[in-house]
Amino acid sequence: MFRLIVGLGNPGREYVDTRHNVGFMIVNRLAAKAGAPFRKERAWRAEVARVGAVLLCKPLTFMNLSGEAVRPMSSFYKIAPSEVLVVLDDMALPLGKLRIRSSGSAGGHNGLKSIVDHFGSTAIPRIRFGIGEAAPGAAVGHVLGSFAPEERQTLDAGLDRAVEAIECSGDRGLAAAMNAYN
């Protein structure tokens, strides 16, 4: 069903373990499970891995410019917006909770907004991964902060569940994944 799975995050060692990078964490797990290495693709400004007919992508633009990497890549491979799955963090959801949708607004997420703007469509499937709510006025520090040691078990279980949801959507369709994992 999906030909391109995009994990959102920020490039650079300083962001590796941050809440904003759960999209990268999830596609890393998909690639590792398939034994598919990521390669830097300068033409797309992204790291890309191939798992069968599916491309996994980690944009090397910063989060707010994700569409600048995703749209040219999808155009080159003639991948429609409905064949792209975006995996991203969501502060409105408890840690590890998933919300799968076939379309919708960016919901305040600038990385998803960039992709929606570049495609000119909100009909882009997405999996939102809960990173927990920020304290009032602390959103930037929250998303760019690391997970606490006491959150690790919940994080790992949620990341595994996200991989299962993506595999389910590929095997049985997005509606089945929504029914099983939302």
N, C-alpha and C positions, 0 to 999 in steps of 0.2 A: 504494500500500500504506500509506504513512504519511501521515497528515493533519496531524500536528504534529511538527516537529523542534525540539528544545530543546537549545540550546548552553548549557552551564553555565559560570559565571564569576562574578566579583564586579564590581558597578558602581563607577564612579569612575575618573577619569583615572589615579590612582596604581596601578591594577591592570591597565591596558590590555595591557601587554606581558609579563605574568607567566605562569608555567607553568600556574597554576590557571585561566587564561582561554583555554586552547586551544579549549574548546567555543564560546566567543564568536567566536574567530578563524575557526573552521570555518563556522559559520552566516553570518558576515560574508562569507566567500568565496562561499557559495551564493547569498546575496542579490545580491552584486555581479555575479556571473556572469549572473544573471537580470535585472539592472537593477531590482531591487526594493528600494526604500528602507525603512528601519526607521522606525516611528513609535512614540512613547511612548504606551502604552495604560494609563492610570491604573487602569482597572477591573481589569486583570490584574496590575498592578505589574510590567510587562514592556515591552520594546521588541519590536514585532511587525512582520514583513514578510510579504507574501503572494506566493507564487510559484505561479500557477495555483490549484489547489485545496488547496495545501499552505501551512500557516502555519509561519513560522520564528519562534522565540521566544528572547529573551535575558532571563531573569528579572532584575528590578532589586532583588530581595531579595538579601541576601548569600547566598553559596553554601549555607551550612548551612540556609537557609530556602527553598530553591528550590521545594519542594512547595507552598508558600503561594501562589505565582504560577501554577504549572503546573496544579494540580488544578482551581481555579475556572474557568480558561480552557477546559480540556478538558471540564468539565461543561457549560458554556454552549454549546459547539459540539457536544456529544454525541460526543466522541471517546473511544473505548475505550482502555484502557492498551496494548493490542496495536497500536494505530494511532499511538502516540507513540514517537518515536525520541529517546533521550537521548544527547548527545555530551559526553564528559567526559574529564578528564585522569586518568592512572594512573601512579603512581610505580613500580609493579612491572614496568613495561614499558620497554624501551630507547626512547630518543628516536625518535619517528616511527613506531614499531610500532603496528599496530592490532589490537584484539581485539573482534570483533563477536559478540554473543550475543543470543538472543531473550528470555532471562530469567535470573534468578539473584539472588544476594544483592548487597548494596551493596558488599561487599568492602572495607569500611573507608572508603568515600568518603561524606562527610557530605551532600553535595549530592544524590547518588543516594539515600542513605538517607532524606532528607526526602521525596523524590518517592515512593519505595516506601511510606513510612509514610502519606502522604496518600492514595495510591491503595488502600492495604491489599492490595497485590499485588506479587509479585516478577516477574510476567510482563510486564515492560516492556522492549522491545528497547533495546539500548544499543551504542554504539561507544566503546570506551575508546582513548584516544590516549596513547601512551607519552611521558612527560616525563623519564624517567631516574630512577635511584635517588638518594635523599638520603643524605648521610652520616649515621651513627648520631647520633640526637638533634637532627638539623637539618631535620626534615620541614617545619615551618612556614616557615622561611626559604627552603627549597628551592621549595615550591609558590608562595610569594609573591614569589619572585625572578624576575628577567628572564633570558632566554636569553643565553648568551654569544655574542659575534660568531662564534666558530668553530662554533657549533651552528646558525647561521642557514640554511645550505644544507640540512642534514638536516631542520630544522623546516619550511622551505618545501616541500620534496619530500613530507614526511609530510602536511602540510595539503592539498596537491593530491591526494594519494592518498586521504585521508579524504573529500574532496568526490567523487572518483570512486566510492568505496565506497558513499556515500549515493545517488548517481545510479544505480548498479548495483542497489542494493536496491529502488529505486523502479521501475526498468525490468524487472528479472528476478527480484526477490524477495530476501528476507533470506538464504535458504539459499545462493543463488548468490553473493551478496556475501561471505558467510562463507567459501565455498570459494575465491573469488578473492583475498580480501584478508586473511584471518587468517594 
